[in-house]
Amino acid sequence: ASIVYSGLGTLGMHVIGRSLASLYFAQQRFEATFRFGLARLREYSEQVALLGGEGTEERAANARFADVYRNYLQVMHKRKNLTIFLNAYANLNTYIPYVVAAPYYFLGKIKLGVLSQTAGSFGQVNSSLNFFVSNYRHLAEFRAVLDRLTTFEAAIAAAAPAKAAATAPRRVASPDGAFAAGALALRAPTGIPIARVDGLSLARGVPTLIGGPSGVGKSTLFRALAGLWPYGEGEIAAPACPSMLLPQRPYLPQGTLADAIAYPKSADAYGRPALEDALAAVGLDRLAPELDRVDNWQQRLSGGEQQRVALARAVLAKPEWLFLDEATSALDEASEAALYAALRKRMPDTTIVSTGHRATLGAFHDRRIELTAPVAGASAR
């Protein structure tokens, strides 16, 4: 009777709560979406305010929170039903053994002591079989976590064949310390051609500007030269010396300003005098007193100041090759000229390769390479 009763309790618990794991899974997804939306809104709050998009963002945030709230109510409703069933099951557990054994007692086949022993034995056996019933809610939560981790693993596994099928440009050691590319074809992850570059050569010690219309593939070419673009064919000859790529929008980690400048190294790797000197070199000496201040510098600094911090990072690292992917686009022309002059003065052994749309950039470079059109090739002059 104890085994049958435990089996019925387990079956009833599962029938009532079988959707609880999926509700917990959905709750994690809705909450993650809501938190991500708030974090992204905080990051772009200024742009939203400038466009007057507060109402739209509020409606979107309310809609995401409504998903959280609605699913939470479903979870609570399901947990309420499970609690009612569990309490009823636990209370009946006290009476079931007496109901089963009572006829034998009234027929005189067993005595009162045996009846009490039977009830105690029933309780012990039943408690041993009640793990699934008593811990169903915790098991559902655990199942939801496992499902979420399994989803991540499945997404990684689904991307693995595409990664294995992708062909990356072959990188070889440069014999003369220069960058060179022959018959280089770059594609998007979907396979759409982006750019084709034939006979590209970047000489060491020759500042070079790579120009061309927007969308021609300049940034993709930079990433391929830096070894960060795995989609394409051809060959890239790259030197073994250190190189650094600064994008248009640099990354500034949360923490102290000193750590943001020294990234990816720690501020201790350079020392405070070197950090202050780097700030002065890029025109941010007024921020020297705030080197130890912890803040969200990505939000606090303007676009131009963020680009200056990235250039200060280059002044500290002193790479032999520095690729500037529109890394001064947020600066006025006078500030841009001053920064290029500072880079040449502070980093005389660094070869600077830039992309950008301003005509004034040509004055800071000795050579220009023009990317003509997507998949049309590159011509140098």
C-alpha positions as CSV (number, residue, x, y, z in Angstrom):
1,A,0.0,0.0,0.0
2,S,2.9,2.4,0.8
3,I,4.5,1.7,-2.6
4,V,1.2,2.2,-4.4
5,Y,0.4,5.4,-2.5
6,S,3.9,6.8,-3.2
7,G,3.5,5.9,-6.9
8,L,0.2,7.7,-7.1
9,G,1.6,10.7,-5.3
10,T,4.6,10.9,-7.7
11,L,2.3,10.6,-10.7
12,G,-0.1,13.3,-9.4
13,M,2.8,15.6,-8.6
14,H,4.2,15.2,-12.1
15,V,0.8,15.7,-13.8
16,I,0.3,19.0,-11.9
17,G,3.8,20.3,-12.1
18,R,5.2,19.0,-15.4
19,S,5.2,22.4,-17.0
20,L,7.0,24.1,-14.1
21,A,10.5,23.4,-15.5
22,S,9.6,25.1,-18.8
23,L,8.1,28.0,-16.9
24,Y,11.3,28.4,-14.9
25,F,13.3,28.3,-18.1
26,A,11.1,31.0,-19.7
27,Q,11.4,33.1,-16.5
28,Q,15.2,33.0,-16.9
29,R,14.9,34.0,-20.5
30,F,12.5,36.8,-19.9
31,E,14.5,38.2,-17.0
32,A,17.7,38.1,-19.0
33,T,16.0,39.9,-21.9
34,F,14.7,42.6,-19.6
35,R,18.0,43.2,-17.9
36,F,19.8,43.3,-21.3
37,G,17.3,45.9,-22.5
38,L,17.9,48.1,-19.5
39,A,21.6,47.8,-19.8
40,R,21.5,48.7,-23.5
41,L,19.2,51.6,-22.8
42,R,21.6,52.9,-20.2
43,E,24.4,52.7,-22.7
44,Y,22.5,54.6,-25.4
45,S,20.5,56.9,-23.1
46,E,21.9,60.1,-24.6
47,Q,21.0,59.0,-28.1
48,V,17.5,58.1,-27.0
49,A,17.0,61.5,-25.4
50,L,18.3,63.4,-28.4
51,L,15.8,61.5,-30.6
52,G,13.0,61.9,-28.1
53,G,12.5,58.1,-27.9
54,E,11.7,57.9,-24.2
55,G,8.1,56.9,-24.9
56,T,9.1,54.2,-27.3
57,E,11.7,52.8,-24.9
58,E,9.3,52.9,-22.0
59,R,6.7,50.9,-24.0
60,A,9.3,48.4,-25.0
61,A,10.6,48.1,-21.4
62,N,7.0,47.7,-20.1
63,A,6.3,45.0,-22.7
64,R,9.5,43.0,-21.7
65,F,8.6,43.4,-18.0
66,A,5.0,42.3,-18.7
67,D,6.5,39.0,-20.0
68,V,8.5,38.7,-16.8
69,Y,5.4,39.4,-14.6
70,R,3.0,37.2,-16.6
71,N,5.3,34.2,-16.5
72,Y,6.0,34.8,-12.8
73,L,2.3,34.7,-12.1
74,Q,2.1,31.3,-14.0
75,V,5.0,30.0,-11.9
76,M,3.3,31.1,-8.7
77,H,0.0,29.5,-9.8
78,K,1.7,26.3,-10.5
79,R,3.6,26.3,-7.2
80,K,0.4,27.0,-5.4
81,N,-1.2,23.9,-6.9
82,L,1.8,21.8,-6.1
83,T,1.8,23.1,-2.5
84,I,-1.9,22.2,-2.1
85,F,-1.3,18.7,-3.5
86,L,1.8,18.2,-1.3
87,N,0.0,19.2,1.9
88,A,-2.9,17.0,1.1
89,Y,-0.6,14.1,0.3
90,A,1.3,14.6,3.5
91,N,-1.8,14.8,5.6
92,L,-3.4,11.7,4.1
93,N,-0.1,9.9,4.7
94,T,-1.1,9.8,8.4
95,Y,-4.4,8.1,7.9
96,I,-3.7,5.7,5.0
97,P,-2.0,3.0,7.0
98,Y,-4.8,2.9,9.6
99,V,-7.5,2.7,6.9
100,V,-5.6,-0.2,5.3
101,A,-4.9,-2.1,8.5
102,A,-8.1,-1.3,10.4
103,P,-10.2,-4.2,9.0
104,Y,-7.6,-6.7,10.3
105,Y,-7.7,-5.0,13.7
106,F,-11.5,-5.2,14.0
107,L,-11.5,-8.8,12.9
108,G,-9.1,-9.5,15.7
109,K,-6.3,-10.7,13.5
110,I,-3.8,-8.1,14.8
111,K,-3.6,-6.2,18.0
112,L,-3.3,-2.5,18.7
113,G,0.5,-2.6,19.0
114,V,0.8,-4.3,15.6
115,L,-1.5,-1.7,14.1
116,S,0.8,1.1,15.5
117,Q,3.8,-0.8,14.2
118,T,2.2,-1.1,10.8
119,A,1.5,2.7,10.7
120,G,5.1,3.4,11.6
121,S,6.4,1.0,9.0
122,F,4.2,2.6,6.4
123,G,5.5,6.0,7.3
124,Q,9.2,4.9,7.1
125,V,8.7,3.2,3.7
126,N,6.7,6.1,2.3
127,S,9.2,8.7,3.4
128,S,11.9,6.8,1.6
129,L,9.9,6.9,-1.6
130,N,8.9,10.5,-1.3
131,F,12.0,12.2,-2.6
132,F,10.5,13.0,-6.0
133,V,7.3,14.4,-4.4
134,S,9.0,16.4,-1.7
135,N,11.6,17.9,-4.0
136,Y,9.7,18.4,-7.2
137,R,9.9,22.2,-7.2
138,H,13.7,22.1,-6.6
139,L,14.1,19.5,-9.3
140,A,12.1,21.6,-11.7
141,E,14.4,24.6,-11.0
142,F,17.5,22.4,-11.5
143,R,16.0,21.0,-14.8
144,A,15.5,24.6,-16.0
145,V,19.1,25.5,-15.3
146,L,20.3,22.3,-17.1
147,D,18.0,23.1,-20.1
148,R,19.5,26.6,-20.3
149,L,23.1,25.3,-20.3
150,T,22.1,22.6,-22.8
151,T,20.7,25.3,-25.0
152,F,24.0,27.1,-24.9
153,E,25.8,23.9,-25.7
154,A,23.5,23.2,-28.6
155,A,24.1,26.7,-30.0
156,I,27.8,26.2,-29.9
157,A,27.5,22.7,-31.5
158,A,25.3,24.2,-34.2
159,A,28.0,26.8,-35.0
160,A,30.8,24.3,-35.0
161,P,30.1,22.9,-38.5
162,A,30.0,26.5,-40.0
163,K,33.2,27.3,-38.3
164,A,34.8,24.1,-39.5
165,A,33.6,24.7,-43.1
166,A,34.9,28.3,-43.0
167,T,38.2,29.0,-44.7
168,A,40.4,31.7,-43.4
169,P,43.2,33.5,-45.3
170,R,46.5,31.7,-44.8
171,R,49.0,33.6,-42.7
172,V,52.7,33.2,-43.4
173,A,55.8,34.8,-41.9
174,S,56.9,38.0,-43.7
175,P,60.5,37.8,-44.8
176,D,61.1,41.5,-44.7
177,G,58.9,42.5,-41.7
178,A,56.2,44.0,-43.9
179,F,52.5,43.1,-44.5
180,A,51.6,41.7,-47.9
181,A,48.5,40.1,-49.3
182,G,48.1,38.3,-52.6
183,A,44.8,37.3,-54.2
184,L,43.0,38.0,-50.9
185,A,39.3,37.5,-51.0
186,L,37.3,38.4,-47.9
187,R,33.8,37.2,-47.2
188,A,31.0,37.7,-44.7
189,P,30.2,34.8,-42.4
190,T,27.2,34.1,-44.6
191,G,29.5,33.8,-47.6
192,I,28.7,37.1,-49.3
193,P,31.9,38.6,-50.8
194,I,33.1,41.8,-49.1
195,A,36.4,42.7,-50.8
196,R,39.1,41.4,-53.0
197,V,42.6,42.7,-52.7
198,D,45.4,41.8,-55.1
199,G,49.1,42.7,-54.6
200,L,48.7,44.7,-51.4
201,S,52.0,45.6,-49.7
202,L,52.5,47.7,-46.6
203,A,56.1,48.7,-46.2
204,R,57.6,48.9,-42.8
205,G,58.3,52.5,-41.7
206,V,56.0,54.0,-44.4
207,P,52.8,55.6,-42.9
208,T,50.0,54.4,-45.2
209,L,46.4,55.6,-45.6
210,I,43.8,53.1,-46.9
211,G,40.9,55.0,-48.4
212,G,37.7,54.2,-50.3
213,P,34.0,54.6,-50.2
214,S,32.0,53.4,-47.2
215,G,31.2,49.7,-47.3
216,V,34.2,48.8,-49.5
217,G,35.8,46.6,-46.9
218,K,38.4,48.7,-45.2
219,S,37.6,47.7,-41.7
220,T,37.4,44.0,-42.7
221,L,40.8,44.3,-44.4
222,F,42.3,45.7,-41.2
223,R,40.8,42.8,-39.2
224,A,42.1,40.3,-41.7
225,L,45.6,41.8,-41.5
226,A,45.4,41.6,-37.7
227,G,44.4,38.0,-37.9
228,L,40.9,38.6,-36.6
229,W,38.8,37.8,-39.7
230,P,38.4,34.0,-40.4
231,Y,36.3,34.2,-43.6
232,G,38.1,34.3,-46.9
233,E,40.8,32.9,-49.1
234,G,44.3,34.0,-50.1
235,E,47.5,34.6,-48.3
236,I,48.7,37.2,-45.9
237,A,52.3,37.7,-45.1
238,A,52.6,39.2,-41.6
239,P,55.6,40.1,-39.4
240,A,56.0,38.5,-36.0
241,C,56.4,41.8,-34.3
242,P,53.6,43.3,-32.1
243,S,50.7,45.1,-33.7
244,M,47.7,46.9,-32.4
245,L,44.3,47.7,-34.0
246,L,42.3,50.6,-32.7
247,P,38.6,50.7,-33.9
248,Q,36.4,53.7,-34.3
249,R,34.7,53.0,-31.1
250,P,37.2,51.7,-28.5
251,Y,36.4,49.5,-25.6
252,L,36.9,51.0,-22.1
253,P,36.4,48.5,-19.2
254,Q,34.7,49.5,-16.0
255,G,37.1,50.3,-13.2
256,T,39.7,53.0,-12.7
257,L,40.8,55.3,-15.5
258,A,44.3,54.0,-15.1
259,D,43.2,50.4,-15.9
260,A,41.2,51.6,-18.9
261,I,44.3,53.3,-20.4
262,A,46.6,50.3,-19.6
263,Y,44.1,47.7,-20.9
264,P,44.6,44.8,-21.5
265,K,47.5,45.1,-19.1
266,S,47.1,46.4,-15.5
267,A,48.0,49.9,-14.6
268,D,50.9,48.6,-12.4
269,A,52.6,47.4,-15.6
270,Y,53.4,51.0,-16.5
271,G,53.4,53.1,-13.4
272,R,51.6,56.4,-12.7
273,P,54.2,58.7,-14.4
274,A,53.9,56.8,-17.7
275,L,50.1,56.9,-17.5
276,E,50.2,60.7,-16.9
277,D,52.7,61.2,-19.7
278,A,50.4,59.2,-22.1
279,L,47.4,61.3,-21.1
280,A,49.4,64.5,-21.7
281,A,50.5,63.1,-25.1
282,V,46.9,62.8,-26.3
283,G,45.6,66.0,-24.7
284,L,43.9,64.5,-21.7
285,D,46.3,65.8,-19.0
286,R,43.3,67.3,-17.1
287,L,42.2,63.7,-16.3
288,A,45.4,62.8,-14.6
289,P,44.0,63.5,-11.1
290,E,41.2,61.0,-11.8
291,L,43.4,58.1,-12.8
292,D,42.4,56.2,-9.6
293,R,38.7,57.0,-9.9
294,V,36.4,54.1,-10.5
295,D,33.7,54.9,-13.0
296,N,31.8,53.8,-16.1
297,W,34.3,55.6,-18.5
298,Q,32.5,54.4,-21.6
299,Q,29.5,56.5,-20.5
300,R,31.3,59.4,-18.9
301,L,33.8,60.3,-21.6
302,S,32.7,61.7,-25.0
303,G,33.4,59.9,-28.2
304,G,36.5,62.0,-28.9
305,E,37.8,61.5,-25.4
306,Q,37.3,57.8,-25.7
307,Q,39.4,57.8,-28.9
308,R,42.1,59.8,-27.1
309,V,42.2,57.2,-24.3
310,A,42.6,54.5,-27.0
311,L,45.5,56.4,-28.5
312,A,47.0,56.9,-25.1
313,R,46.9,53.1,-24.8
314,A,48.9,52.9,-28.0
315,V,51.4,55.4,-26.7
316,L,52.0,53.1,-23.7
317,A,52.2,49.9,-25.7
318,K,54.3,51.2,-28.5
319,P,53.5,48.5,-31.0
320,E,55.7,48.2,-34.2
321,W,52.5,48.3,-36.3
322,L,49.5,50.5,-35.4
323,F,46.3,50.2,-37.4
324,L,43.9,53.1,-36.9
325,D,40.4,52.2,-38.2
326,E,38.8,55.7,-38.3
327,A,40.2,56.0,-34.7
328,T,40.1,59.8,-34.9
329,S,36.8,60.3,-36.6
330,A,35.2,61.9,-33.5
331,L,37.9,64.6,-33.3
332,D,38.1,67.9,-35.0
333,E,40.8,68.4,-37.7
334,A,43.1,70.4,-35.5
335,S,43.0,67.8,-32.7
336,E,43.5,65.0,-35.2
337,A,46.6,66.7,-36.7
338,A,48.0,67.2,-33.2
339,L,47.5,63.6,-32.3
340,Y,49.1,62.3,-35.4
341,A,52.1,64.6,-34.7
342,A,52.2,63.3,-31.1
343,L,52.1,59.7,-32.3
344,R,55.0,60.2,-34.7
345,K,57.0,62.0,-32.0
346,R,56.3,59.4,-29.3
347,M,56.4,56.3,-31.5
348,P,59.1,56.9,-34.2
349,D,59.6,53.2,-34.8
350,T,55.9,52.5,-35.2
351,T,54.4,52.1,-38.7
352,I,51.0,53.7,-38.8
353,V,48.3,52.4,-41.2
354,S,45.0,54.4,-41.1
355,T,41.6,54.3,-42.7
356,G,39.2,57.2,-42.9
357,H,37.1,59.5,-45.1
358,R,38.7,62.9,-44.3
359,A,40.8,64.4,-47.0
360,T,43.1,65.9,-44.3
361,L,44.3,62.4,-43.3
362,G,46.5,62.3,-46.5
363,A,48.9,64.9,-45.0
364,F,49.9,62.5,-42.2
365,H,50.8,59.6,-44.5
366,D,53.4,59.0,-47.1
367,R,51.4,56.6,-49.2
368,R,47.8,56.0,-50.1
369,I,46.0,52.8,-51.1
370,E,42.6,53.2,-52.6
371,L,40.0,50.4,-52.3
372,T,37.8,51.0,-55.4
373,A,34.6,48.9,-54.9
374,P,33.5,45.7,-53.2
375,V,34.9,42.7,-55.0
376,A,36.5,45.0,-57.5
377,G,40.0,45.0,-56.0
378,A,42.4,47.5,-54.7
379,S,44.7,50.0,-56.5
380,A,47.7,51.6,-54.9
381,R,49.2,55.0,-55.6
